[in-house]
Amino acid sequence: MDEQTKFRTDRARDDVVRPGRSPLTVLQVLPALEGGGVERGVLEIAKGLVEAGHRSLVASSGGRMVRSLEADGSRHFECAGGVKSPRCAFAIAQLRNLIIRERVDVVDVHSRLPAWVTWMAVKTLPAHLRPRLISTFHGFYSVGRYSRIMGSGDVVISVSESVQRYAQTSWPELDRSRMRVVPRGICMDEFPRGFTPTADWVSQLYRDFPSAVGKILLLLPGRVTRLKGHLEFLNLVSELRRVGLRVHGLIVGGIDPRKRSYADEVIARQHALGLAKDITWTGHRSDMREFYAVSDLVLSLSQQPEAFGRTVAESLSLGTPVAGWDHGGASEVLARQFPEGRVPPGDVSALLKQVQWLLENRSSIAIGENPFSLADMINRTLEVYSEVVDGIGRRAA
C-alpha cells in the first residue's frame, strides 16, 4: 500500500471510529527559532496546542529555541523553507512529505518565504490530502506580489487591529470574511502586577553594572537593530542629564553579528555624547521580567510601527510605565492601558517633555489592567484552527 493510499484509509478509519473531529495535527512554519516576538508566539501556540490535547509540529531551520519547543511537547522538523537559497526547492518536497506522513490538518505560516514554499507544497498535493492553510500576518509587509502570499490562507490572522487595517488597505482584494484579528498576548502569571525582583538579583545587577547604582533607570529592550531607535534613546538620556536628572540607560538585547556595524555606530554616538558611563549594554538576557520591574520607565522607540508591541504589554502588565511612539501595535496597547505614554512618532521634543513629566509623576501614575492575555490568544487561535477544519470542512476528493 503506497503512502498516500494508507493516509486516505487511516483518515477514513478515524472518521468512523471517532465521531466528530479527532485532535488536530497542526504544523507551524517559520524561518528559524533563534529568538524574537514571532518565534515566541509560535512556541506559545505550540504549547497551547499540546495542553489542549492536539499534536503540535513546527518546521524551521532550527535555532536556540528548539529545545524549549520540544520540552513543551511539540516536535520540530528542520526545514530550509525560510532560507533564500536553492534549498527552498528541496523544502517544498520536505513539507509535502511531512504533511502526508504526519497527516497534518492545519498549516499555519508565519513569514513570507515559508508561506510561498508551503503554498507550493500544499497546492501540489491531491485535493483530498491538502491541509487547511492559515497565514498569520506579523507585520507591515511591503506592498507587492511577494507579500501578497500572506493573504492566500483559507483564513488570515492579523496579530493586531493595526496590522489588519494595513493588510486590508494594501491588498483591498483580500476577502475580508476570511480575516481574523487575534492580538498577541502575554502570560499574566509570568508578568504579574507589582512583581519585585529578589534581593539577590538586584545585588547581582549592581555588581555587574555598578554605574547604574542610585540612578533613575530607563530601559530600551529589544534586539540591537537600526529600527529600534537606539540613537534616539541616547539623545533622550543626554537631554535628561542636561536638565539635571540622574538617569542611566539600559540597552537590553542581543547584537546580531550581521548588525555589528550599526552597534559600533551607536557606541560611537554614545561616546560622542559623553555617555560612556551612563549607558549599560547587557546583551541578550532571559530575565526581561526583572529588568522591566527594576526600571523606572521603559521606552518603545521603533522607527517603524510594530505589529503588536510585546515589550510594551509586558512592562505595563508588571506596572512599569512606558513611553513610546504612537503608532502600530504599541499604540493599541498604550491606548488600552496607559494613554499617557503615547508620543507623536518621531517628535523628539514631545518625547523629552513627556518622559520628564512621567518621571516627575511616576509615584502617582495609574496603569490599566492587561487586556492582552496569553490564554485569550491561544484560545482564539485554536478556535480559528477548529473553525477552518470543522466549519469549512475538507475539500472533496
HELIX and SHEET records of a PDB file:
HELIX    1   1 GLU A    3  VAL A   17  1                                  15    
HELIX    2   2 GLY A   37  GLU A   51  1                                  15    
HELIX    3   3 VAL A   66  ALA A   71  1                                   6    
HELIX    4   4 ARG A   87  GLU A  102  1                                  16    
HELIX    5   5 ARG A  112  LYS A  123  1                                  12    
HELIX    6   6 ALA A  127  LEU A  129  5                                   3    
HELIX    7   7 ARG A  145  ARG A  148  1                                   4    
HELIX    8   8 ILE A  149  GLY A  151  5                                   3    
HELIX    9   9 GLU A  161  SER A  170  1                                  10    
HELIX   10  10 ARG A  176  ARG A  178  5                                   3    
HELIX   11  11 ALA A  199  ASP A  208  1                                  10    
HELIX   12  12 PRO A  210  ALA A  212  5                                   3    
HELIX   13  13 ARG A  226  LYS A  228  5                                   3    
HELIX   14  14 HIS A  230  ARG A  242  1                                  13    
HELIX   15  15 PRO A  257  LYS A  259  5                                   3    
HELIX   16  16 ARG A  260  ALA A  272  1                                  13    
HELIX   17  17 MET A  288  VAL A  294  1                                   7    
HELIX   18  18 ARG A  310  LEU A  318  1                                   9    
HELIX   19  19 GLY A  328  GLN A  337  1                                  10    
HELIX   20  20 PRO A  339  GLY A  341  5                                   3    
HELIX   21  21 VAL A  348  GLU A  360  1                                  13    
HELIX   22  22 ARG A  362  SER A  364  5                                   3    
HELIX   23  23 LEU A  374  SER A  386  1                                  13    
HELIX   24  24 GLU A  387  GLY A  391  3                                   5    
SHEET    1   A 7 ARG A  75  GLU A  78  0                                        
SHEET    2   A 7 ARG A  55  SER A  60  1                                        
SHEET    3   A 7 THR A  25  VAL A  29  1                                        
SHEET    4   A 7 VAL A 106  VAL A 109  1                                        
SHEET    5   A 7 ARG A 132  PHE A 137  1                                        
SHEET    6   A 7 VAL A 155  SER A 158  1                                        
SHEET    7   A 7 MET A 179  VAL A 181  1                                        
SHEET    1   B 6 ILE A 279  GLY A 283  0                                        
SHEET    2   B 6 VAL A 247  VAL A 252  1                                        
SHEET    3   B 6 ILE A 216  PRO A 221  1                                        
SHEET    4   B 6 LEU A 297  SER A 300  1                                        
SHEET    5   B 6 VAL A 322  TRP A 325  1                                        
SHEET    6   B 6 ARG A 342  VAL A 343  1                                        
END                                                                             
